[in-house]
């Protein structure tokens, strides 16, 4: 199985900008956002889990949408990309 190459610092910055814009427009949703943040750093689930003091299983379950993470866990994840946990107004089309 081919492993993707780690992104450069420039690619990580571009990933941050893209994800931040998607968050501003309300287009960034759990659980997909967690996988995108992790992949934006070029990390495996295990590497990401170790960075956040979580287990690989916790990361996998969050990404699969089967976990019920605490606000503290979501805050840890978001902090990596400069995000905070909060409410985002929905667009009228999404209601």
HUCOR-V905196 format. One line per field, one symbol per residue. phi: phi as a letter, one per 40 degrees, with the letter a starting at -180 (. if undefined). psi: psi as a letter, one per 40 degrees, with the letter a starting at -180 (. if undefined). Layout:
BEGIN
phi=???
psi=???
END
This chain:
BEGIN
phi=.cbcccccccccccdccccccccccgcbbccdcccccccccgbccccccccbfbcccdccccccgbcbcccccccdccddbgcbcacbcccdccc
psi=hhhiihiiddddddddddddddddeeehiiedddddddddefiidddddddefiiddddddddeeeigiiddddddddddefiihiihiiidde.
END
